[in-house]
């Protein structure tokens, strides 16, 4: 596939051509400038800038620089050039930011990088290279991220622009349009900077004003309402090593760590929360020894207790759920996870992969439910998103719509070493809290666990590996933000209209340039 630059001048104020520079001595200043000027090198730089804007690095302003480079890379190009340059950016973006996936499945990590990088390139081909490029890039990027939140395998919403921007001034935009609206404003600002560099002040000003209007609207938009009540919530993090898998871990030890840590829960709590799947049994936990011990714990605490359970169903299926016990030790509500981790909790194309790499596969697949995620307790109704589900805006939204007054994210990141997953998940939890105007409690067996305010402020975050019990008063909230009420649909429609409008502008520009008569 050719990446030879076109000699046609870029539109929108860009001057000159993008022809390759003349050869220079290797290592000389002109040679270095020539290397840096190559489109493929600039595409790598754009991908690295966007990657660095995401957790765990979190230098969110760098995303705008990446978009500036991408906008210039797409100017005055053929569709093949846009495909290649966009793919290079995508491969560079995903290689570091989803590296943690290699600890789950190394072949899957490589395939994911190749596929999702190519997907970025494919959407770049939809951007008109001349007139309309600004609108087209905004629309194409949003639609690309939108597709990744839903497909393949039910969605893989990783390395989204919003995960980095939640640390910056664009975070409030989440409450009016979720992660896609944040992406739209981020790209708009980047394109505005690109236009300013090209001295196209009219375009730069229009895009900045549009972005400022969206941020201003977010600041006055509905953000949920306090009910006037608050509950005392404690979460329990049992601690222990990272980089472990259920297949080679003593599941009883994990359970006992949380039993021991629960001894530190103070009196007077209204609700005690445990992480995802720290209670692992071969059959229904309510009929197991662990079930009896949990009943005794709830009675001792004198408070409702939510625990994450993994229960064997048969040789090929298991159930991942959160279950509630009341203060008297009686079993109550149960929520079974809806959104499964591909290649972690279920294996797509299992029959095919078993023929080539049987040892890399999980032995059983998780079942799924069609529940909203609402988990009822005597303290408050909890909008529950189990682990991976917190990366999906629609999961928390469905549970809040069903009546959740606090968002609860029980998770288990102990499979992964380092803090890649943990920092990305905390950022996603911040987004879910802002989107729905609710307090959120995230709790993991080996960290991070934290309380997150409706404004996205992280409080009492634990470290990895440590044993910890944290507690605080959590205000209950009701009412809907615009995102809770309308979801991603309005932003998707606007993105499609922007892309259609971009091509309409490109067509009109071509008509104006077409000579009249013979």
N, C-alpha and C positions, 0 to 999 in steps of 0.2 A: 504494500500500500504506500503510495507516494506521499511525502510530506513536503514536497517542493513548494515554496511560497509563490503566490501569484504576483505578477508585476503590476496588477491593477491597483490604483490608489484606493485606500480605504475611504469609506464614506464618513459622514458626521464630523467633518473637520479634521480627519487624519490626513496628514500630508505625506507625500513621497510614496515609495513602494516598499514591499517587503521582500525584495530580491535578496538572495544570499550575498554576503560580502565577499570580496575577492580574497583568495588565500593569503594568509600571513604566516610568518615564521611561528612555529609552535612555541608557546610560552610567551610570545611578545604581547605587548599591550593591545595591539590591533587584533592579534589572534584571539586573545581572551574576549575582547569585545565581540568578535565574530561568533565565538562559541556561545556567549550569553545571548546573542541576538537570534540564535536558531530557535524556530518555533517549538521544537520538541523540548529544548532546555527550558524555555519559558513556560511550557505546559507543566513540566516537572516542578518548577518554582511555584506556579499557581497552586498545584496540588499540595505542596508542602506548606504553603501559607495557610490554606484552609484547614489542613490537618492540625497545624499548630494552634489554630483557634479553638480546637476541641479539647475536652478533657482527655488525658490528665494534664496536658499543658495549659489549656484554657486561656491563651492569649487572644481573646475574642476580636480585637481590632484587626488582626492579621487577615481575617476572612475577607474584608473589604479589598485588601491588596490582591488577594487571589482572584476575586471577581474582576478587578481592573485588568489583570493580565489575561483572564479568559475572554473578556469583551474584546480586547485588542487582537487576541489570537483568532477570533472568529470573523474579523473584519475582512471583507473582500476576498473570500475564500470559496473554494469548491466544496461540495458536500463531502467528498472524500477527505479533504483536509480537515474539515470540521469534525468528522468522525474520528480521525486519528488523534487530533490534538485534544479533543474532549476525552477520549479514552485514556490517553497518557495522563491527563490530569486526574481522571478517576482512579487509575491504577496506583498513582502516587498517593492519592488521598486515602485509599482503603488499605494499602499495604501496612502502614503503621497503626491506623486507628482501629482496625479489627484484628490485630495480631493475636489478641487473647483467644480468638476462636481456634487457633492452632492447638491450644491445650485441650480442646474438646475433640477436634478432628482436623489433623494437618492437611489431608487431601481436600477436605471441605473448605478450609481456609483459603487454599490456593484457588480453588474453583470460584469461591465467592469473590475474591479480589478480581479475578479475570472477568467474571460475569458482570459484577456491579460497575466496574470501571468501564467496560464496554457499553453498559447501559447509559452512563453519562455521555459517552461519545455519541450514541444513537440519538439522544435527545438534543445534542448540540447540532445535529444535522437539520433539526426542525427550525433553527434560528436563521432568519434571512440575513445574508452577509452584508447588505447595504442598508437602505432605508428600512426602518422598523426593527433594527437589530436590538435596540434597548428593550422595547416591549417584548420582543421575541425571547430574549434571554431570560427575562423575569418569568414569563409564562412557561417556558420549557423547563427551567430549573425546578419550579414548583411542581409541575406535573411529573417530573422524574422522581422527586422525593415522594409525591403522593402515591405513585405506582409502587415504590419500594415499601411503603407502609402496608400494602395489601397483597403484594405478590413478589416473588413466588413463596410457596410453603406457608401461606397465610400472612406473609409480610416479614420483612427483615429491616426494621426501621433504625438502622445504625448510621452513625456519622452524618446525622442531619445538621444543617447549619444552626438550628435553634438550640441544639445541645451545648454549643459554645456560647451563643448569644444570650442565653439565660443569665449569664454573669454580667451582662452589660445593660445599657439603657433601653434596649429593645424588648426586654423581658415582659413588660406589661402587655405587649401586643398579643401574647398568648391567650389572654382572657377574651379577646374578640375573634381570634381566628386560629388559635393553636400554633403548632410548629410550622405549618405551611404559610401562615401569614407572616411569621417572623422571617422565614426564608425569603418571601417576596420583598419585604422591606430591606433585608440585608443585601439582596442582589440589586435592588433599586439604588441603594446608596453606593454600592460598588460601581455600578454603571454611571452614576452621576459623577463620581470621582474620575472615571475614565473620560467622560465628556469634558470635564473641567481641564484635564490634562491636554485634551485636543482643542481647548479654547472654544468649545461649543457651549457657551454660557447659557443659552436659552434652554437647551436640553438638561444641562446640569441643574439649573434652577428649578425647572419643572419637576424633576425627579426628587430633589431634596424637599421641595414643598409637599409633594405627595407623601413621601415618607414621614415628614413631620406631622402631616395631618392625621395619618394612621396612628402614630404614637400619641398625639394629643387626644384622639378619640379613645384610645385605650385607657388613658388616665382618667377619663370621666365615665367610662362604660360601667355597667353593673358588675359588681365583684362579689356577689353573695352577701348575706346578712347574718349578723350574730344573733343567736336565739336568746342571748342573755344568760345561758347556762354554760357551765364548764364542768369537765370531769377530770379527776386525777388519774393519769395514765402512766403505767410503768412498762418499759420493755426490757426483755431479758436477752442478753447476748452471752452465750455459754463460753465463747472463746475456743482456742485450739488452733492447730496448724492449718495452713492453706495448702492448696495444691493436692487435695485428697479427693478420691472418688468413692462412691458408695460400695463399689465392688471390692475395694481393698481397704475398707475402713470398718472398724468395729462399731456398728450402729448403736450398740448399747452404750458405748462410751460417750457418744454425742448426746444421747438422751440424758445420761447422768450428769454431764456438764451443765445442762440447763436446769436440771433438778437442783443441783448444788447452788448454782447462781441464783435461783429463785428464792433461796434462803435470805438473800439480801434485799428482797422487795419489802419496802416499809409498810407498816400498817396504814389503813385508811385509803387504800387505792380503790378506785371505782372500776378499773379495768387493767388486766395484765396481758401483755402480748408477747408471744413467742414467734420465732422465725418460721420460715418454710421448711417442710419435710425433715424436722429433727426427731420425729417419732416415726420409726420405720418398722413395720410389722409385716408378717407373711399373710395376714388376714385382717379382718376388721379390727381396728385398734380398740374398739369398745369391748371386745371379747378377749383382749390380750392382757398380760400382766401390766404392761405400760398404761393401759386404760384405767386400771384400778389405782395405780400410783398417781395418775393425773387427777382422778376424782378426789383422792386424799389431799393433793396439793391445792386444788381449788377450794376445798373446805378450810384448809389451814389459812390460805390467803384471805378468805372471806370476800372474794371478788370474782366476777366472771373472768375466765381464762380462755384465750384463743391459742390453739396449737396447730402447727403444720404437720400433716400426717402423710406418709406414703404407705399405702395398703395394697398388698398383693391380691389380685383378683384371680388370675390363673397363670399358666406358664408363659403367656405372651402379653399380658396386660397388667398394669397397675394403676392406682388412682392417687392423684396428687390433690390434696384438699386442705382447707382450713376448717377446723371444728371448734365449737364453743362448748364450754362447760359453765354452768351457773355457779353462784357462790356456795350452793349446797352440794355441788359435785354431780349434778344431773347433766347428761348430754343434751345439747341444744342444736342450734342451726349448723349447717355444713355448706360450704361453697366448694365446688369442684372446679379446678382450673379449666379455662376455655382455650387460651392461647398457648400452645405447646412450643418448646424450643426444638426447631428442626435439627436432626442428628444428635440431639441431646436427650429429649424426652420422647421423640419418635423418629423413625428412620424412613425418609422418603426413598422410594426405589429399593427397598430392603432386599427383595429377591435378586436384583441385579448386583448390588454391592456385596452381598454375601458370597458371590462367586469369585470376587477378586480381593476383598479385604474383610473377611468375616470377623477377625479379631478386633477390628476398630469399632464395631457396632454395639450399641446398648442391647441387652438381651431382650428387654420388654419395651412395649410402647405404652405411653400414658393414655388413658381414656380422656374424653373431653365432655363437657356439659354445655348447655345452652343458657346457663343462668346469667343474671345481670351482674353478679358480683356483690350484691347486697348481703351482708352477714349481720344478722340480728343478735344483739346482746342486750342484757338488762341495763347496761350503761348508756349505750347509744347505738344507732344503726351505722355499720361500718361499710364504706365503699371499698371493697377489697380487690386489689390487683396483685396476683401472686407472681413475684419475681419478674420474669420476662414480660409479663403483661404491662408493667409500668412504662415500657417503651412505647406502648400503643395508647394514643390519646383516647380512642373510642372506648377502651375498656374502663378506665376510670370514669369517663363521661356516662356510660351506661349505668354504672353503679350509683353515681350521684343522682342521676335522673330517677333511679328507683327509690331514692330516699336517703342515701348515705349522707351523714352529717360530719364525718371524719373519714379521710382516705387512709387506708391501711395497706402497706406494701410489705408483706412478709417475703423474704427472699433468702437465697442460699448461694453465696458467691465463693464458698470454700473450695470449689473445684479449681479456681484460678489463682495463680500466684500474682504478687504485685497488686497494683491498685487501678489497672486499666478499667476493668468492669465496674469496680466500686465507684470510681469517680464519674463514669458515664451514667451509672444508675442514680446516683445522688442528683446529678443534673436533670435527669429525666423526672425524678420525683419532684424537683422544684418546678418543672414545667407543668406537671399534673396538678400541683397545688394551686399555681397561678391560674391555669385554665379553668378550674372549677370553683375557685374561691373558697377552698377548704384547707384546714390544717391536715397535714399528712404525717404519718408515723411509719418510718422504714425500719425494719429490724432484721438483722442477719446473724447467723451463728458465729461468724468470724469477722464481722464488720463489712462495710460501714453500717451503723445504725444511727438514726437521728430523728429529731422532730423538725418539721418544715412548716413555716408559716404560710398563710394564703398569699403573701407577697413574695414568697420564694426564699425567705431567709432561713438558713440552716442553723439549728440550735442543738447543742449537746451531742455533736457527732462523735462517735467512738473511733478508736483506732482499730486497725486490723489485728486479729489474733487475740486481743485482750478479752478477758471476762469482764462484763460490765452490766450494771443495772442502772438505768436512768429513769427519772420520773419528773413530770411537771403537769401543771394544769393546762388542759387543752380546751379552748372554747368550741362549743358546737355551733355549726353554721348551717344555714338553709338558703334558699333562693338560688337562682341560676345566673351565671354569666352568659354572655352571648355565645361563647364557645360551647358551653354545656347545652344551651338550647338549640343551636343550629349545627354544631359540629364543623367538619371540614368542607362540607358541600359548597358554601358560598365562595370560599377561597379557590376551590377547584374550578368552579364556573368562571370566576374572574380570570384565573390563569388561562383557561381555554380561550376566553374572549380576547385576552391580551395577545395570545399567539395568533389567533385569527386576524386581529387588527394589525399585527406586525406584517403579515403577508399581504394584507390589503394595502398597507402603505408601500410595501415593496413593489406591488403591481402598479400602483398609481405612479410611483417614481419612474418605473420603466416606461409607462405610457407617456410621461412628460418628456423623457429623453429621446423617444422614438422620432425620427425625422418624418416630416410631413411631405408627401408627394414623392416623385421619382428623384 
